[in-house]
Amino acid sequence: MELSGHVAIVTGAGRGIGRATALELAGMGADIVVAELDQPGAERTAAEVKGLGRHVSVVRTDVTSRADLKAMADRPRAEFGRIDILINNAGIYRAALPLDVTEEHWDAIMNADDDRPEARRDRQPRVDGRQDRQQEQPAL
Ligand SMILES: NC(=O)c1ccc[n+]([C@@H]2O[C@H](COP(=O)([O-])OP(=O)(O)OC[C@H]3O[C@@H](n4cnc5c(N)ncnc54)[C@H](O)[C@@H]3O)[C@@H](O)[C@H]2O)c1
């Protein structure tokens, strides 16, 4: 596949699957936006993308932050004038036995990995006036 002239945002591109995906896309010709929480990891991946001859932009991004997600989209629009691909890779995994999973543990994982409104319990109040599913459930 030829991706010259295309721009790809890769979240969590500082290491692992995100880094490998960013380098694969860069190898196909795409310019890369490294959207990552970990700055040293982001800079390492950015240097590797540059080594492949592609343009790269590092946007410090926490995917659980609405403001960061907006900046993640605004930066490439300003720098490259387009966004073609989003690799929504960033996430966390914390192994625990089911009965050891605390509310804090659950919320940390769901907030990073699953952005559906009904999955987020630390979010802003809904703006559409509808009730969250958890509020509709009878108390146990
Ligand atoms: N590796 C596996 O076997 C496996 C299996 C199933 C799912 N996954 C999922 O695939 C994705 C990548 O896996 P991996 O093994 O490369 O993970 P990894 O932990 O090696 O890398 C994750 C990257 O995401 C970044 N990150 C974490 N939280 C972030 C946040 N809130 N905002 C921005 N960046 C954040 C980290 O700094 C890191 O660079 C994860 O979502 C993971 O849950 C991985």
The ligand as a Gaussian input file, in Angstrom:
#p B3LYP/6-31G(d) Opt

LIG

0 1
 N        0.312000      -6.631000      23.750000
 C       -0.770000      -7.415000      23.784000
 O       -0.687000      -8.672000      23.826000
 C       -2.144000      -6.814000      23.732000
 C       -3.273000      -7.638000      23.745000
 C       -4.557000      -7.084000      23.688000
 C       -4.691000      -5.715000      23.624000
 N       -3.576000      -4.921000      23.621000
 C       -3.792000      -3.497000      23.547000
 O       -3.057000      -2.962000      22.458000
 C       -2.573000      -1.668000      22.813000
 C       -1.059000      -1.627000      22.705000
 O       -0.503000      -2.693000      23.426000
 P        1.039000      -2.715000      23.781000
 O        1.351000      -4.101000      24.231000
 O        1.821000      -2.131000      22.653000
 O        1.047000      -1.735000      25.062000
 P        2.286000      -0.985000      25.768000
 O        1.926000      -0.860000      27.202000
 O        3.584000      -1.621000      25.408000
 O        2.256000       0.455000      25.094000
 C        1.159000       1.311000      25.307000
 C        1.586000       2.728000      24.960000
 O        0.456000       3.557000      25.195000
 C        0.859000       4.669000      25.973000
 N       -0.255000       5.099000      26.807000
 C       -0.790000       4.475000      27.887000
 N       -1.798000       5.188000      28.390000
 C       -1.906000       6.284000      27.602000
 C       -2.761000       7.411000      27.625000
 N       -3.706000       7.557000      28.581000
 N       -2.612000       8.349000      26.665000
 C       -1.661000       8.217000      25.702000
 N       -0.799000       7.196000      25.644000
 C       -0.924000       6.231000      26.586000
 C        2.039000       4.178000      26.822000
 O        2.857000       5.263000      27.246000
 C        2.732000       3.252000      25.833000
 O        3.665000       3.930000      25.036000
 C       -3.042000      -1.407000      24.249000
 O       -4.266000      -0.689000      24.167000
 C       -3.264000      -2.786000      24.789000
 O       -4.209000      -2.785000      25.832000
 C       -2.328000      -5.442000      23.685000

